[in-house]
Structures are given as structure tokens and as C-alpha cells.
Amino acid sequence: MDFADVLQLVVTTLGRQLEGSTVWVGRLDRQRSCLSIVAAAGDGPVPLHAGLEAPISTSFCHHLAIGLGDPLCNDVGADPVYGPLVARTPHRIGSFAGVPLRMADGAAVGTLCAVHPEREAYGARDLALLRTFAELISRDMQHQRRGADVEEILDELRHQASTDALTGAANRRAFRTELARAWRRRLGSGTVAVLDVDRFKAVNDRHGHAVGDAVLIGVVDALRTASAANAVVGRLGGDEFAVLLGRTDPAQWRAAVRAQLRALSAELGVDVEASIGFAPLADAESPDAALARADEDLYDVKRGLAAAA
């Protein structure tokens, strides 16, 4: 088991123990003034995923790490440090508990934290549990470091654990994790979209794999540009992608994606087109069912194009 798996196991275990909580490991990137989520789990109020970033100045983690915020706060809204921060988020947060992750020299490089929507959710035993796991993580970080810079280690771990190496999209495992989390919450009119690149094999055969790779990278950029900032873009494998959309009109989103693909075609000098299927999350029996319905819709589109040709 590598370090990334250890971190995910920790937050998953804590998410089960601290029922109703969102639990995460955050990396404090002071050079870029941001907090990066390295691992996240739980069924709590804040939809976090590995790779998500937030300004360091507005993060609970930063204020905890520098000693301004208390490690246990059971009335976040009334707290003089955390209250102004939670007022700037749409998520309901009543309680917070967290522990800094420190190296041997005492430098805080990250945090292990949990939030709950209700007040008075955590006690001394919960904080002790977080401290125990934080100590284990800190020890493992020091072991992994072996003379290297821990910032680089955590950055590499985050990418390996959650992103597709070629395109930078969420990998299949990370996307399915986010899909399951969204399905559990039934995020309003949330929709999952599945897309594959039409005639991609012909692009590879005619223009070579370097151009094929450029197409895949460009498709991810197109999906991100066409989607809201909080959409999750994933590569399921090969030339198949998926996007977890919030309150988005599918027809308008499809049109925006196709406009981006036309621009990509002009840039690369190859025709880049894609078929897209959709499925709403609200009436799906499971995350897998939602993905299967989107796949079915995708192939209905492909069959229709074939019949028209």
C-alpha cells in the first residue's frame, strides 16, 4: 500500500467513525497561497475531492495550522476565527475538529480535519482519534520524505491518487468516488454526462499517437471550459470521458462543448467530434445505474447518427 492509499484509508475510516462528517487531508501550499485537498471522504456537508484547491486565507486548515483557530469548535458560526470563514461558504457547517500535520522540525505542512453540519457534534474522544491518525500520517510523511521536499511528495501523491496522467482529468476511481458522493446527496438537478470521441481510432491511425494524445488533452480542456467551475471532469478510459454536472441545461452544455471542439479542431487541424449521453442523478437507483443510463443515452445518439448516415 503506497502513501496515497494510506491517506485515503485514513479519511475513509474516519468518515465512517465520524458519521455525518466530511473528513479530509489538506496540504498547505504557501508558495501558491492555496490549500490543496489530498484525500477526502465521508457523507458530511462539504463536497470535497482530491485535487480541489481553495485560497489559503479562507481555509480552516491555515488558521488551525498557524495557531489562530482552536482544534475543536462546536459552534463554528459563533467562533471569532472560523465564523467569518464559514459565512463565506454556501455549506452548512456547525462543528469543526482538526489537527495539523507536522514534520520533525515542527513545520505544519498540512492538516487532518472534519466538519459536521450540526453544532456540538464532536467531543474530546473524536479529537483524540484525529490526533492519533494525524501522528501516523506525520510519521509516514517523514519516512516518505527521505531527504526530499514534502511539498513535492504530497503534490505527486495527489496527482497519482486522483488524476489521469495524460489529461489531468480525474481518473476513473476518483470520478466514481465523486459520482457516488453526489448521488448520495441527490444534488438537485445534478446530471452525469458521458462522452466519447467519434472516430478516434482513425485519428490515431492517420495522424499518429502524439496527435491522438493532443486530442484527448484538448477534449478535457474543452469540457472544463464548457462546464461550471465545480464540475468534475473524469477520464473513464481510452477516449471515453464523464462529467459530473450541477444545475446545467444539457442541451446548452452540449452546444458549448461542441463549440469548444470546433475550436480544438481548427487548432489541431483534425476533425474532433464527440457523442454525448446524459442521465439525471435524482431518479437513479445507484451511481452505477446513473452511469449506465448515460452510457445507454450515448449509444442511442451513436445509433441515430449511424442511421442518418
N, C-alpha and C positions, 0 to 999 in steps of 0.2 A: 504494500500500500504506500503510495507516494504522499508527499506533504499536502497536495491539493485534496486528495481523498480523505486525509485525516481531518482537514478543516471542514469539509462537507459533512463528514460523520459527526463531528462535534456539534455543528449547528443543527443538524437533523435530530440528534439525540436530545439536545436542549430544547428544540422546538416541541418535541413530544412531552418532555418533562414540564415545561412551562406552557401549559395548554392555553391557547388563545393568543400566544405571543408571536411576534416576528423576532427572530434571532439572527444576528449577522456578525461576521468578522469584517472590520473595516481597516483599510490601510490609509495612513495619513501621509499624503504626498505634499510635503511642504514646499517643494520646489515649484510645483504647479498650483499650489494653494487649493487642493481638492481632496475630498475623501473618496476612495475607490472601494466598492464592495467586492470583497474577495470570495466570500461564500455567504449564503443566506438560506433560511428555511423557516418553517412554521406557518401557522394559519392566522397570524395576527393582522394588525390594522394597516401596515405599510407594505406595499408590494415591491420588495427588493429583489434584485437578481445580481449574480456575479457580473462584473463589468460596469455596473451603474456607477456614475460619478455625481458628486454634489460639491458645491463650494464649501471649502473647509470652514469658512467663517460662520456658516449657518448650521453646522453639524453638531449634534450632541457629542459625537466622539471627540472632536477637537477640544471642546470646553471641558470634557471629562479628563482628557489626557494632560491638559496643562494645569489641572487642579482648580479650575473655576467652578465646575459643576460637581455635585455630590454623586457618589457611585450608586446611591439608592434614592429615588424620588417617587413618592406615591401620590403626588398631586402636581403633575407637570405644569398644568395651566397656571397654578398659583406660584410656581417657583420663579425667583428673580432671574435665574440664569436660563433655565430651559423654557420658561413660559414665553418669552419673546420669540424663541426659535419655533416652538410648536404653533404659535399664532400665524406663522408664515407658510404652513403646510395645510393642504386640504384634509389630511388624515387625522382621525380622532386618536389622540394619544393621552392616556390618563396616567400611566406609570412607566418609569424607566429604571433600568438597572444595567450597570456596565462596569467593566474592568479594563484598564489599559494593558496592552501587550508591550512588555519592556525587554530590552536587551540587557546583557550583563552589566553594561555601563549605566543603566537606569534610563536610557533614552526610550521614550514612548514612540513606537513605530506604527501602532495600530490599536484597535480596541475589540473587545468581545462584548456585545450589547444585546439587550432585549427591550422591547416595548410592548405594552398591553393597552387596549382601548379604555379599560376601566381604571379608576383610582383604587389605591390600596390593594394592588394585585400582587405585590412582591413582599417577601419578608427576608429576614436575616439568613435563613437557610437557602433561599434562592440566590442571594448574593454570594454566599459561600460556595454554592455549586458553580456559579460563573467564575469565581476566583480559582477554583480547583482546575477547571478546564483551561482558563487563561494561563495558568502556570505551566500546564502541559504543553500548550501551544508555544509559549515563550521558550521553553526548553528545546522544543523541536526546531524552532526557528534558529536558535543558536547553534544547534547541531548541523542544520542545513547550511548555515552561513559559511562555515569553514574558510573564513578569510574573505569571503565575497561580501558585497554590499547587500543588506537585507532588503533594501528597496527594490533592487533588481530581481531578487529572488521572488518576492511577493508579486511583482508585476508579471514575471514569467509564469508563475503558478496560476495567476488569474487567467491569463490568456490560454494556457494549456488546458485548464479545467473547464473553460466555458466557451471558447471560441473556435471557429473553423480556421485552420492555419492559413488557408489560401485567401479567403474573402474577408475575414474578420467578423463575419456574422456569428450569431450564437450557434454552437454545434447542436447536433440532434438531441443529445442528452439535456443540454441546457434549455433548448427550446421546449422540449416536452415537459420539463420541470415548470417552466413559466406557464405553459398551457394548462397544466393540472392546477396550478395555483389560481389562475384566472377562472377556470371552470368551477372550482370550489366556491368562489365568491360570486359567480354569475355576474360579471361586471356589466350591468345594464344591458346595452345592446351590443356587447362585445362580439366580435366576429373573428374567426380564423380563416385566413386566405392561404391557398396552396397554389404555387406557380411552378411551371417548368418551361424551359426554353425550347421553342419549336425548332426542330431540325438541327439540334446542337451537334449531333454526331457528324453531320455534313460540314459544319463549320470547322470542327477538328480535322476532318479528313482533307478538306480543301485548303485550309489556311494554317494548319499546324496547331500544336497544343499551346504554344505561347499565346496565340490569338484567342484560343478557346479559354485559357485562364483569364485573359483580359476581359472577355465577355462575362464570365462568372463574377469577376470582381465588379465590373460595371453594373451588372444586374443588381447586386446588393446595394451599390450606391444609389441606383435608381429607386429601389424600394424604400430606402431610408429617406430620400428626398421627397418622395410622394407621400410619405406617412407622417403621422404626428410624432412629436419628439419622444413620446413614451411608448411608441410601438416597438415590439420585439421582432427583429428580423432574424430568421434562422435558416441555415442550410441543412436540409434533411439528408442530402447525399446526391452526388453527381450534379445534374442540372436541375434538381428539384429544391425549391425554397418554400418557406412558410412565413407568414407574418401574422402576429397577434395584434389585431386592431381593436381600438376602443370604439368610441361613438363616431363611426365613419360610414358615410354612404358608400356601399360597394361599387355602384356604377361610377360615381365621381372618382373614387380611388382607382378603379381600373383605368379610367381615362387618363388620370395623372401618371400612372405607371407607364402606360403606352406612350405618352408624350415624352417621358424620360428615356424610354427605349429607342424612340426615333432619334433623339439627340445622340444616344450612345452609338446607334448605327452609323450616323454621319461621322462621328468621331473616329470610329474604328474602321470604317469602310466595309463593313459587313452587315447583312440584314439580321437584326436581333429582334425577334418577336417572341411572345410568350402566351401560353394559355393559362387562365386563372380560374380557380374554383373557390367558392365561399361556403361557409357554414356558420350559423349563429351558435353561440355557446349556450344561450338560455334554455333551449329545449333539447340539448344533447344529453343522453343518459350517462356519458362519461367523456373524459378528454379524448380517449381513443375514438369514440364514436363521432365526436366533432371533427377530428382529423379525417376519419374515413368518409364522412359526408362531404367534406370539402374536396377530397380526392375524387369522389363519385361525380361531384359537380364539374370538376376539372375535366374528367374524361367524357362527360356529356358534351362539354364545349368542344373537345377534340373530335368527337364523333360527328358533331354538327359541322365542323369545318371540313372534315373529310367528305361528308355527304355533299356539301356545297361545291367542293372541288370536282 
